[in-house]
Amino acid sequence: MDERFCNCCGKKLGKRSEEDALEVIKEWGYFSGKDLERHAFILCEGCYDKWIGTFVRPVKKSEVTEAM
Ligand SMILES: [Zn+2]
């Protein structure tokens, strides 16, 4: 499997089962400036925390009852 790196700080991440991270895949549609481009990035937990710390409206949090 491909190695995973944080796109923001470049840190090498462990396997999915060892180290959790935010993995985003976004397919931009016609009504964006990116016209059908697929963007993907990974953020480590530290960079995720820094990022959401800049949000004006906080992230919605709820408890996960069934761990995957
Ligand atoms: Zn990072």
N, CA, C, O and the ligand as a Tripos MOL2 file, in Angstrom:
@<TRIPOS>MOLECULE
protein
  273   271    69     0     0
PROTEIN
NO_CHARGES

@<TRIPOS>ATOM
      1 N           0.8280   -1.2010    0.0000 N.3       1 MET1
      2 CA          0.0000    0.0000    0.0000 C.3       1 MET1
      3 C           0.8680    1.2590    0.0000 C.2       1 MET1
      4 O           1.9920    1.2570    0.5010 O.2       1 MET1
      5 N           0.3330    2.3070   -0.5590 N.am      2 ASP2
      6 CA          1.0640    3.5690   -0.6320 C.3       2 ASP2
      7 C           1.3710    4.1010    0.7690 C.2       2 ASP2
      8 O           0.5810    3.9450    1.7000 O.2       2 ASP2
      9 N           2.5190    4.7210    0.8880 N.am      3 GLU3
     10 CA          2.8440    5.3850    2.1440 C.3       3 GLU3
     11 C           2.0110    6.6460    2.2520 C.2       3 GLU3
     12 O           1.6710    7.2820    1.2540 O.2       3 GLU3
     13 N           1.6950    6.9850    3.4750 N.am      4 ARG4
     14 CA          0.8700    8.1730    3.6950 C.3       4 ARG4
     15 C           1.7050    9.2590    4.3650 C.2       4 ARG4
     16 O           2.4610    8.9990    5.3000 O.2       4 ARG4
     17 N           1.5500   10.4650    3.8680 N.am      5 PHE5
     18 CA          2.2360   11.6220    4.4400 C.3       5 PHE5
     19 C           1.2170   12.7260    4.6720 C.2       5 PHE5
     20 O           0.2530   12.8640    3.9180 O.2       5 PHE5
     21 N           1.4360   13.5130    5.7240 N.am      6 CYS6
     22 CA          0.5970   14.6870    5.9440 C.3       6 CYS6
     23 C           0.9370   15.7210    4.8760 C.2       6 CYS6
     24 O           2.1020   16.0820    4.7090 O.2       6 CYS6
     25 N          -0.0720   16.1960    4.1540 N.am      7 ASN7
     26 CA          0.1720   17.1890    3.1090 C.3       7 ASN7
     27 C           0.6260   18.5280    3.6800 C.2       7 ASN7
     28 O           1.2980   19.3020    2.9970 O.2       7 ASN7
     29 N           0.2600   18.8000    4.9250 N.am      8 CYS8
     30 CA          0.5540   20.1100    5.4970 C.3       8 CYS8
     31 C           1.9690   20.1820    6.0610 C.2       8 CYS8
     32 O           2.7130   21.1020    5.7230 O.2       8 CYS8
     33 N           2.3610   19.2270    6.9170 N.am      9 CYS9
     34 CA          3.6850   19.3020    7.5610 C.3       9 CYS9
     35 C           4.6620   18.2770    6.9990 C.2       9 CYS9
     36 O           5.8480   18.3230    7.3270 O.2       9 CYS9
     37 N           4.2010   17.3680    6.1740 N.am     10 GLY10
     38 CA          5.0780   16.4000    5.5310 C.3      10 GLY10
     39 C           5.3970   15.1790    6.3710 C.2      10 GLY10
     40 O           6.1290   14.2950    5.9270 O.2      10 GLY10
     41 N           4.8570   15.1200    7.5790 N.am     11 LYS11
     42 CA          5.1260   14.0030    8.4800 C.3      11 LYS11
     43 C           4.6800   12.6800    7.8600 C.2      11 LYS11
     44 O           3.6190   12.5920    7.2430 O.2      11 LYS11
     45 N           5.5130   11.6540    8.0370 N.am     12 LYS12
     46 CA          5.1440   10.3250    7.5510 C.3      12 LYS12
     47 C           4.1560    9.7050    8.5430 C.2      12 LYS12
     48 O           4.3670    9.7150    9.7550 O.2      12 LYS12
     49 N           3.0940    9.1780    7.9910 N.am     13 LEU13
     50 CA          2.0550    8.6050    8.8440 C.3      13 LEU13
     51 C           2.1390    7.0890    8.8100 C.2      13 LEU13
     52 O           2.5560    6.4980    7.8140 O.2      13 LEU13
     53 N           1.7380    6.4740    9.9060 N.am     14 GLY14
     54 CA          1.6880    5.0130    9.9810 C.3      14 GLY14
     55 C           0.5290    4.4790    9.1550 C.2      14 GLY14
     56 O          -0.1750    5.2240    8.4730 O.2      14 GLY14
     57 N           0.3570    3.1870    9.2380 N.am     15 LYS15
     58 CA         -0.7700    2.5570    8.5330 C.3      15 LYS15
     59 C          -2.0830    3.0730    9.1070 C.2      15 LYS15
     60 O          -2.1310    3.6040   10.2160 O.2      15 LYS15
     61 N          -3.1470    2.9030    8.3240 N.am     16 ARG16
     62 CA         -4.4730    3.3420    8.7810 C.3      16 ARG16
     63 C          -4.8310    2.7470   10.1330 C.2      16 ARG16
     64 O          -5.4500    3.4060   10.9690 O.2      16 ARG16
     65 N          -4.4360    1.4910   10.3420 N.am     17 SER17
     66 CA         -4.7890    0.8070   11.5850 C.3      17 SER17
     67 C          -3.9470    1.3050   12.7610 C.2      17 SER17
     68 O          -4.3030    1.0720   13.9160 O.2      17 SER17
     69 N          -2.8250    1.9950   12.4750 N.am     18 GLU18
     70 CA         -1.9310    2.4420   13.5370 C.3      18 GLU18
     71 C          -2.1100    3.9210   13.8920 C.2      18 GLU18
     72 O          -2.0340    4.3040   15.0590 O.2      18 GLU18
     73 N          -2.3460    4.7380   12.8710 N.am     19 GLU19
     74 CA         -2.3880    6.1800   13.0940 C.3      19 GLU19
     75 C          -3.5230    6.7820   12.2930 C.2      19 GLU19
     76 O          -3.5620    6.6910   11.0660 O.2      19 GLU19
     77 N          -4.4350    7.3920   13.0060 N.am     20 ASP20
     78 CA         -5.5830    7.9790   12.3360 C.3      20 ASP20
     79 C          -5.2050    9.3280   11.7470 C.2      20 ASP20
     80 O          -4.3390   10.0230   12.2790 O.2      20 ASP20
     81 N          -5.8430    9.6940   10.6660 N.am     21 ALA21
     82 CA         -5.5730   10.9720   10.0100 C.3      21 ALA21
     83 C          -6.8150   11.3540    9.2110 C.2      21 ALA21
     84 O          -7.6700   10.5170    8.9210 O.2      21 ALA21
     85 N          -6.8930   12.6170    8.8690 N.am     22 LEU22
     86 CA         -8.0000   13.0850    8.0420 C.3      22 LEU22
     87 C          -7.6430   12.8530    6.5760 C.2      22 LEU22
     88 O          -6.6340   13.3610    6.0880 O.2      22 LEU22
     89 N          -8.4750   12.0860    5.8830 N.am     23 GLU23
     90 CA         -8.2270   11.8510    4.4620 C.3      23 GLU23
     91 C          -9.3980   12.4160    3.6770 C.2      23 GLU23
     92 O         -10.5430   11.9960    3.8430 O.2      23 GLU23
     93 N          -9.0880   13.3740    2.8240 N.am     24 VAL24
     94 CA        -10.1330   14.0790    2.0840 C.3      24 VAL24
     95 C          -9.9830   13.8060    0.5950 C.2      24 VAL24
     96 O          -8.8940   13.9220    0.0350 O.2      24 VAL24
     97 N         -11.0830   13.4450   -0.0300 N.am     25 ILE25
     98 CA        -11.1260   13.3820   -1.4960 C.3      25 ILE25
     99 C         -12.3170   14.2210   -1.9270 C.2      25 ILE25
    100 O         -13.4470   13.9830   -1.5010 O.2      25 ILE25
    101 N         -12.0560   15.1870   -2.7630 N.am     26 LYS26
    102 CA        -13.1200   16.0720   -3.2130 C.3      26 LYS26
    103 C         -13.1380   16.1190   -4.7350 C.2      26 LYS26
    104 O         -12.1390   16.4460   -5.3770 O.2      26 LYS26
    105 N         -14.2850   15.7900   -5.2910 N.am     27 GLU27
    106 CA        -14.4600   15.9240   -6.7410 C.3      27 GLU27
    107 C         -15.2250   17.2110   -6.9910 C.2      27 GLU27
    108 O         -16.4260   17.3020   -6.7370 O.2      27 GLU27
    109 N         -14.5090   18.1970   -7.4920 N.am     28 TRP28
    110 CA        -15.1100   19.5090   -7.7310 C.3      28 TRP28
    111 C         -15.9970   19.4450   -8.9720 C.2      28 TRP28
    112 O         -15.6210   18.8640   -9.9900 O.2      28 TRP28
    113 N         -17.1400   20.0310   -8.8750 N.am     29 GLY29
    114 CA        -18.1160   19.9580   -9.9590 C.3      29 GLY29
    115 C         -18.0420   21.1310  -10.9230 C.2      29 GLY29
    116 O         -17.1450   21.9720  -10.8600 O.2      29 GLY29
    117 N         -19.0210   21.1500  -11.8150 N.am     30 TYR30
    118 CA        -19.1050   22.1950  -12.8450 C.3      30 TYR30
    119 C         -19.2210   23.5910  -12.2480 C.2      30 TYR30
    120 O         -18.7340   24.5670  -12.8170 O.2      30 TYR30
    121 N         -19.8810   23.6710  -11.0800 N.am     31 PHE31
    122 CA        -20.1780   24.9910  -10.5360 C.3      31 PHE31
    123 C         -19.0840   25.4640   -9.5880 C.2      31 PHE31
    124 O         -19.3440   26.2310   -8.6600 O.2      31 PHE31
    125 N         -17.8800   25.0120   -9.8230 N.am     32 SER32
    126 CA        -16.7220   25.4960   -9.0820 C.3      32 SER32
    127 C         -15.7270   26.0330  -10.0990 C.2      32 SER32
    128 O         -15.9090   25.8810  -11.3060 O.2      32 SER32
    129 N         -14.6800   26.6580   -9.5970 N.am     33 GLY33
    130 CA        -13.6470   27.1480  -10.4930 C.3      33 GLY33
    131 C         -12.6900   26.0400  -10.9190 C.2      33 GLY33
    132 O         -11.7570   26.2790  -11.6850 O.2      33 GLY33
    133 N         -12.9240   24.8330  -10.4220 N.am     34 LYS34
    134 CA        -11.9720   23.7480  -10.6530 C.3      34 LYS34
    135 C         -12.4800   22.7010  -11.6310 C.2      34 LYS34
    136 O         -11.8060   21.7060  -11.8960 O.2      34 LYS34
    137 N         -13.6540   22.9290  -12.1550 N.am     35 ASP35
    138 CA        -14.2080   22.1030  -13.2140 C.3      35 ASP35
    139 C         -13.7780   20.6370  -13.2550 C.2      35 ASP35
    140 O         -12.8800   20.2670  -14.0110 O.2      35 ASP35
    141 N         -14.4110   19.8290  -12.4580 N.am     36 LEU36
    142 CA        -14.2320   18.3730  -12.5130 C.3      36 LEU36
    143 C         -12.8240   17.8910  -12.1850 C.2      36 LEU36
    144 O         -12.3660   16.8930  -12.7410 O.2      36 LEU36
    145 N         -12.1470   18.5790  -11.3020 N.am     37 GLU37
    146 CA        -10.8670   18.0620  -10.8140 C.3      37 GLU37
    147 C         -11.1020   17.2920   -9.5240 C.2      37 GLU37
    148 O         -11.9320   17.6780   -8.7000 O.2      37 GLU37
    149 N         -10.3610   16.1940   -9.3540 N.am     38 ARG38
    150 CA        -10.4190   15.4600   -8.0840 C.3      38 ARG38
    151 C          -9.2110   15.8710   -7.2480 C.2      38 ARG38
    152 O          -8.0690   15.7500   -7.6920 O.2      38 ARG38
    153 N          -9.4680   16.3510   -6.0520 N.am     39 HIS39
    154 CA         -8.4040   16.7560   -5.1420 C.3      39 HIS39
    155 C          -8.3770   15.8010   -3.9550 C.2      39 HIS39
    156 O          -9.4280   15.4480   -3.4210 O.2      39 HIS39
    157 N          -7.2060   15.3870   -3.5460 N.am     40 ALA40
    158 CA         -7.0750   14.5040   -2.3910 C.3      40 ALA40
    159 C          -5.9330   14.9880   -1.5130 C.2      40 ALA40
    160 O          -4.8740   15.3740   -2.0090 O.2      40 ALA40
    161 N          -6.1580   14.9650   -0.2070 N.am     41 PHE41
    162 CA         -5.0690   15.2960    0.7100 C.3      41 PHE41
    163 C          -5.2840   14.6190    2.0510 C.2      41 PHE41
    164 O          -6.3880   14.1950    2.3930 O.2      41 PHE41
    165 N          -4.1980   14.5330    2.7950 N.am     42 ILE42
    166 CA         -4.2210   13.9150    4.1230 C.3      42 ILE42
    167 C          -3.6560   14.9130    5.1210 C.2      42 ILE42
    168 O          -2.6610   15.5820    4.8440 O.2      42 ILE42
    169 N          -4.2830   15.0090    6.2620 N.am     43 LEU43
    170 CA         -3.7550   15.8340    7.3510 C.3      43 LEU43
    171 C          -3.5540   14.9640    8.5840 C.2      43 LEU43
    172 O          -4.4350   14.1850    8.9470 O.2      43 LEU43
    173 N          -2.3930   15.0930    9.2320 N.am     44 CYS44
    174 CA         -2.1680   14.3940   10.4950 C.3      44 CYS44
    175 C          -3.0560   15.0450   11.5620 C.2      44 CYS44
    176 O          -3.6070   16.1260   11.3550 O.2      44 CYS44
    177 N          -3.1790   14.3690   12.6970 N.am     45 GLU45
    178 CA         -4.0970   14.8790   13.7140 C.3      45 GLU45
    179 C          -3.6720   16.2630   14.2160 C.2      45 GLU45
    180 O          -4.5200   17.1140   14.4840 O.2      45 GLU45
    181 N          -2.3580   16.4870   14.3420 N.am     46 GLY46
    182 CA         -1.8690   17.7890   14.8110 C.3      46 GLY46
    183 C          -2.2370   18.9140   13.8610 C.2      46 GLY46
    184 O          -2.6660   19.9850   14.2920 O.2      46 GLY46
    185 N          -2.0680   18.6690   12.5570 N.am     47 CYS47
    186 CA         -2.4070   19.6980   11.5690 C.3      47 CYS47
    187 C          -3.9190   19.8770   11.4760 C.2      47 CYS47
    188 O          -4.4090   20.9870   11.2660 O.2      47 CYS47
    189 N          -4.6440   18.7930   11.6300 N.am     48 TYR48
    190 CA         -6.1110   18.8830   11.6500 C.3      48 TYR48
    191 C          -6.5620   19.7950   12.7940 C.2      48 TYR48
    192 O          -7.4050   20.6730   12.6100 O.2      48 TYR48
    193 N          -5.9810   19.5680   13.9890 N.am     49 ASP49
    194 CA         -6.3660   20.3860   15.1500 C.3      49 ASP49
    195 C          -6.0460   21.8610   14.9120 C.2      49 ASP49
    196 O          -6.8370   22.7360   15.2630 O.2      49 ASP49
    197 N          -4.8740   22.1370   14.3110 N.am     50 LYS50
    198 CA         -4.5090   23.5260   14.0210 C.3      50 LYS50
    199 C          -5.4880   24.1340   13.0240 C.2      50 LYS50
    200 O          -5.9150   25.2790   13.1680 O.2      50 LYS50
    201 N          -5.8360   23.3400   12.0060 N.am     51 TRP51
    202 CA         -6.7320   23.8160   10.9570 C.3      51 TRP51
    203 C          -8.1080   24.1510   11.5250 C.2      51 TRP51
    204 O          -8.6210   25.2510   11.3180 O.2      51 TRP51
    205 N          -8.7010   23.1980   12.2390 N.am     52 ILE52
    206 CA        -10.0640   23.4600   12.7350 C.3      52 ILE52
    207 C         -10.0540   24.5650   13.7900 C.2      52 ILE52
    208 O         -11.0840   25.1880   14.0490 O.2      52 ILE52
    209 N          -8.8750   24.8090   14.4050 N.am     53 GLY53
    210 CA         -8.7500   25.9180   15.3480 C.3      53 GLY53
    211 C          -8.9170   27.2760   14.6820 C.2      53 GLY53
    212 O          -9.1620   28.2740   15.3600 O.2      53 GLY53
    213 N          -8.7870   27.3220   13.3490 N.am     54 THR54
    214 CA         -8.9570   28.5820   12.6250 C.3      54 THR54
    215 C         -10.4010   28.7900   12.1720 C.2      54 THR54
    216 O         -10.7490   29.8580   11.6690 O.2      54 THR54
    217 N         -11.2490   27.7580   12.3530 N.am     55 PHE55
    218 CA        -12.6400   27.8660   11.8910 C.3      55 PHE55
    219 C         -13.4090   28.8860   12.7210 C.2      55 PHE55
    220 O         -13.2260   28.9690   13.9350 O.2      55 PHE55
    221 N         -14.2630   29.6550   12.0720 N.am     56 VAL56
    222 CA        -15.1320   30.5880   12.7810 C.3      56 VAL56
    223 C         -16.2530   29.8070   13.4750 C.2      56 VAL56
    224 O         -16.6150   30.0870   14.6180 O.2      56 VAL56
    225 N         -16.7830   28.8350   12.7580 N.am     57 ARG57
    226 CA        -17.8150   27.9840   13.3470 C.3      57 ARG57
    227 C         -17.1770   26.6380   13.6870 C.2      57 ARG57
    228 O         -16.5150   26.0360   12.8420 O.2      57 ARG57
    229 N         -17.3690   26.1720   14.8950 N.am     58 PRO58
    230 CA        -16.6770   24.9560   15.3260 C.3      58 PRO58
    231 C         -17.1640   23.6990   14.6000 C.2      58 PRO58
    232 O         -18.2780   23.6490   14.0800 O.2      58 PRO58
    233 N         -16.3080   22.7050   14.5840 N.am     59 VAL59
    234 CA        -16.6390   21.4040   13.9980 C.3      59 VAL59
    235 C         -17.7640   20.7610   14.8190 C.2      59 VAL59
    236 O         -17.7760   20.8480   16.0470 O.2      59 VAL59
    237 N         -18.6900   20.1260   14.1340 N.am     60 LYS60
    238 CA        -19.7690   19.4220   14.8100 C.3      60 LYS60
    239 C         -19.2280   18.0980   15.3450 C.2      60 LYS60
    240 O         -18.6690   17.3020   14.5910 O.2      60 LYS60
    241 N         -19.3910   17.8720   16.6100 N.am     61 LYS61
    242 CA        -18.8560   16.6460   17.2120 C.3      61 LYS61
    243 C         -19.9820   15.8140   17.8000 C.2      61 LYS61
    244 O         -20.9110   16.3430   18.4120 O.2      61 LYS61
    245 N         -19.8890   14.5160   17.6090 N.am     62 SER62
    246 CA        -20.8100   13.6040   18.2640 C.3      62 SER62
    247 C         -20.0810   12.3060   18.5170 C.2      62 SER62
    248 O         -19.0400   12.0360   17.9170 O.2      62 SER62
    249 N         -20.6280   11.5120   19.3990 N.am     63 GLU63
    250 CA        -19.9510   10.2810   19.7890 C.3      63 GLU63
    251 C         -20.1550    9.1860   18.7430 C.2      63 GLU63
    252 O         -21.2460    9.0290   18.1950 O.2      63 GLU63
    253 N         -19.0900    8.4350   18.4790 N.am     64 VAL64
    254 CA        -19.2020    7.2940   17.5740 C.3      64 VAL64
    255 C         -19.4900    6.0890   18.4540 C.2      64 VAL64
    256 O         -18.6910    5.7370   19.3220 O.2      64 VAL64
    257 N         -20.6240    5.4650   18.2280 N.am     65 THR65
    258 CA        -20.9930    4.3540   19.0960 C.3      65 THR65
    259 C         -20.3940    3.0300   18.6280 C.2      65 THR65
    260 O         -20.1060    2.1460   19.4350 O.2      65 THR65
    261 N         -20.2110    2.9040   17.3080 N.am     66 GLU66
    262 CA        -19.6030    1.6810   16.8030 C.3      66 GLU66
    263 C         -18.2820    2.0180   16.1560 C.2      66 GLU66
    264 O         -18.2510    2.6310   15.0890 O.2      66 GLU66
    265 N         -17.1840    1.6250   16.7870 N.am     67 ALA67
    266 CA        -15.8630    1.8790   16.2260 C.3      67 ALA67
    267 C         -15.6630    0.9570   15.0190 C.2      67 ALA67
    268 O         -15.9860   -0.2300   15.0600 O.2      67 ALA67
    269 N         -15.1260    1.5340   13.9570 N.am     68 MET68
    270 CA        -14.8810    0.7340   12.7430 C.3      68 MET68
    271 C         -13.6510   -0.1460   12.9410 C.2      68 MET68
    272 O         -13.2750   -0.8940   12.0390 O.2      68 MET68
    273 ZN          0.7530   17.3540    9.7170 Zn       69 ZN69
@<TRIPOS>BOND
     1     1     2 1
     2     2     3 1
     3     3     4 2
     4     3     5 am
     5     5     6 1
     6     6     7 1
     7     7     8 2
     8     7     9 am
     9     9    10 1
    10    10    11 1
    11    11    12 2
    12    11    13 am
    13    13    14 1
    14    14    15 1
    15    15    16 2
    16    15    17 am
    17    17    18 1
    18    18    19 1
    19    19    20 2
    20    19    21 am
    21    21    22 1
    22    22    23 1
    23    23    24 2
    24    23    25 am
    25    25    26 1
    26    26    27 1
    27    27    28 2
    28    27    29 am
    29    29    30 1
    30    30    31 1
    31    31    32 2
    32    31    33 am
    33    33    34 1
    34    34    35 1
    35    35    36 2
    36    35    37 am
    37    37    38 1
    38    38    39 1
    39    39    40 2
    40    39    41 am
    41    41    42 1
    42    42    43 1
    43    43    44 2
    44    43    45 am
    45    45    46 1
    46    46    47 1
    47    47    48 2
    48    47    49 am
    49    49    50 1
    50    50    51 1
    51    51    52 2
    52    51    53 am
    53    53    54 1
    54    54    55 1
    55    55    56 2
    56    55    57 am
    57    57    58 1
    58    58    59 1
    59    59    60 2
    60    59    61 am
    61    61    62 1
    62    62    63 1
    63    63    64 2
    64    63    65 am
    65    65    66 1
    66    66    67 1
    67    67    68 2
    68    67    69 am
    69    69    70 1
    70    70    71 1
    71    71    72 2
    72    71    73 am
    73    73    74 1
    74    74    75 1
    75    75    76 2
    76    75    77 am
    77    77    78 1
    78    78    79 1
    79    79    80 2
    80    79    81 am
    81    81    82 1
    82    82    83 1
    83    83    84 2
    84    83    85 am
    85    85    86 1
    86    86    87 1
    87    87    88 2
    88    87    89 am
    89    89    90 1
    90    90    91 1
    91    91    92 2
    92    91    93 am
    93    93    94 1
    94    94    95 1
    95    95    96 2
    96    95    97 am
    97    97    98 1
    98    98    99 1
    99    99   100 2
   100    99   101 am
   101   101   102 1
   102   102   103 1
   103   103   104 2
   104   103   105 am
   105   105   106 1
   106   106   107 1
   107   107   108 2
   108   107   109 am
   109   109   110 1
   110   110   111 1
   111   111   112 2
   112   111   113 am
   113   113   114 1
   114   114   115 1
   115   115   116 2
   116   115   117 am
   117   117   118 1
   118   118   119 1
   119   119   120 2
   120   119   121 am
   121   121   122 1
   122   122   123 1
   123   123   124 2
   124   123   125 am
   125   125   126 1
   126   126   127 1
   127   127   128 2
   128   127   129 am
   129   129   130 1
   130   130   131 1
   131   131   132 2
   132   131   133 am
   133   133   134 1
   134   134   135 1
   135   135   136 2
   136   135   137 am
   137   137   138 1
   138   138   139 1
   139   139   140 2
   140   139   141 am
   141   141   142 1
   142   142   143 1
   143   143   144 2
   144   143   145 am
   145   145   146 1
   146   146   147 1
   147   147   148 2
   148   147   149 am
   149   149   150 1
   150   150   151 1
   151   151   152 2
   152   151   153 am
   153   153   154 1
   154   154   155 1
   155   155   156 2
   156   155   157 am
   157   157   158 1
   158   158   159 1
   159   159   160 2
   160   159   161 am
   161   161   162 1
   162   162   163 1
   163   163   164 2
   164   163   165 am
   165   165   166 1
   166   166   167 1
   167   167   168 2
   168   167   169 am
   169   169   170 1
   170   170   171 1
   171   171   172 2
   172   171   173 am
   173   173   174 1
   174   174   175 1
   175   175   176 2
   176   175   177 am
   177   177   178 1
   178   178   179 1
   179   179   180 2
   180   179   181 am
   181   181   182 1
   182   182   183 1
   183   183   184 2
   184   183   185 am
   185   185   186 1
   186   186   187 1
   187   187   188 2
   188   187   189 am
   189   189   190 1
   190   190   191 1
   191   191   192 2
   192   191   193 am
   193   193   194 1
   194   194   195 1
   195   195   196 2
   196   195   197 am
   197   197   198 1
   198   198   199 1
   199   199   200 2
   200   199   201 am
   201   201   202 1
   202   202   203 1
   203   203   204 2
   204   203   205 am
   205   205   206 1
   206   206   207 1
   207   207   208 2
   208   207   209 am
   209   209   210 1
   210   210   211 1
   211   211   212 2
   212   211   213 am
   213   213   214 1
   214   214   215 1
   215   215   216 2
   216   215   217 am
   217   217   218 1
   218   218   219 1
   219   219   220 2
   220   219   221 am
   221   221   222 1
   222   222   223 1
   223   223   224 2
   224   223   225 am
   225   225   226 1
   226   226   227 1
   227   227   228 2
   228   227   229 am
   229   229   230 1
   230   230   231 1
   231   231   232 2
   232   231   233 am
   233   233   234 1
   234   234   235 1
   235   235   236 2
   236   235   237 am
   237   237   238 1
   238   238   239 1
   239   239   240 2
   240   239   241 am
   241   241   242 1
   242   242   243 1
   243   243   244 2
   244   243   245 am
   245   245   246 1
   246   246   247 1
   247   247   248 2
   248   247   249 am
   249   249   250 1
   250   250   251 1
   251   251   252 2
   252   251   253 am
   253   253   254 1
   254   254   255 1
   255   255   256 2
   256   255   257 am
   257   257   258 1
   258   258   259 1
   259   259   260 2
   260   259   261 am
   261   261   262 1
   262   262   263 1
   263   263   264 2
   264   263   265 am
   265   265   266 1
   266   266   267 1
   267   267   268 2
   268   267   269 am
   269   269   270 1
   270   270   271 1
   271   271   272 2
@<TRIPOS>SUBSTRUCTURE
     1 MET1         2 RESIDUE 1 A MET
     2 ASP2         6 RESIDUE 1 A ASP
     3 GLU3        10 RESIDUE 1 A GLU
     4 ARG4        14 RESIDUE 1 A ARG
     5 PHE5        18 RESIDUE 1 A PHE
     6 CYS6        22 RESIDUE 1 A CYS
     7 ASN7        26 RESIDUE 1 A ASN
     8 CYS8        30 RESIDUE 1 A CYS
     9 CYS9        34 RESIDUE 1 A CYS
    10 GLY10       38 RESIDUE 1 A GLY
    11 LYS11       42 RESIDUE 1 A LYS
    12 LYS12       46 RESIDUE 1 A LYS
    13 LEU13       50 RESIDUE 1 A LEU
    14 GLY14       54 RESIDUE 1 A GLY
    15 LYS15       58 RESIDUE 1 A LYS
    16 ARG16       62 RESIDUE 1 A ARG
    17 SER17       66 RESIDUE 1 A SER
    18 GLU18       70 RESIDUE 1 A GLU
    19 GLU19       74 RESIDUE 1 A GLU
    20 ASP20       78 RESIDUE 1 A ASP
    21 ALA21       82 RESIDUE 1 A ALA
    22 LEU22       86 RESIDUE 1 A LEU
    23 GLU23       90 RESIDUE 1 A GLU
    24 VAL24       94 RESIDUE 1 A VAL
    25 ILE25       98 RESIDUE 1 A ILE
    26 LYS26      102 RESIDUE 1 A LYS
    27 GLU27      106 RESIDUE 1 A GLU
    28 TRP28      110 RESIDUE 1 A TRP
    29 GLY29      114 RESIDUE 1 A GLY
    30 TYR30      118 RESIDUE 1 A TYR
    31 PHE31      122 RESIDUE 1 A PHE
    32 SER32      126 RESIDUE 1 A SER
    33 GLY33      130 RESIDUE 1 A GLY
    34 LYS34      134 RESIDUE 1 A LYS
    35 ASP35      138 RESIDUE 1 A ASP
    36 LEU36      142 RESIDUE 1 A LEU
    37 GLU37      146 RESIDUE 1 A GLU
    38 ARG38      150 RESIDUE 1 A ARG
    39 HIS39      154 RESIDUE 1 A HIS
    40 ALA40      158 RESIDUE 1 A ALA
    41 PHE41      162 RESIDUE 1 A PHE
    42 ILE42      166 RESIDUE 1 A ILE
    43 LEU43      170 RESIDUE 1 A LEU
    44 CYS44      174 RESIDUE 1 A CYS
    45 GLU45      178 RESIDUE 1 A GLU
    46 GLY46      182 RESIDUE 1 A GLY
    47 CYS47      186 RESIDUE 1 A CYS
    48 TYR48      190 RESIDUE 1 A TYR
    49 ASP49      194 RESIDUE 1 A ASP
    50 LYS50      198 RESIDUE 1 A LYS
    51 TRP51      202 RESIDUE 1 A TRP
    52 ILE52      206 RESIDUE 1 A ILE
    53 GLY53      210 RESIDUE 1 A GLY
    54 THR54      214 RESIDUE 1 A THR
    55 PHE55      218 RESIDUE 1 A PHE
    56 VAL56      222 RESIDUE 1 A VAL
    57 ARG57      226 RESIDUE 1 A ARG
    58 PRO58      230 RESIDUE 1 A PRO
    59 VAL59      234 RESIDUE 1 A VAL
    60 LYS60      238 RESIDUE 1 A LYS
    61 LYS61      242 RESIDUE 1 A LYS
    62 SER62      246 RESIDUE 1 A SER
    63 GLU63      250 RESIDUE 1 A GLU
    64 VAL64      254 RESIDUE 1 A VAL
    65 THR65      258 RESIDUE 1 A THR
    66 GLU66      262 RESIDUE 1 A GLU
    67 ALA67      266 RESIDUE 1 A ALA
    68 MET68      270 RESIDUE 1 A MET
    69 ZN69       273 GROUP 0 **** ****
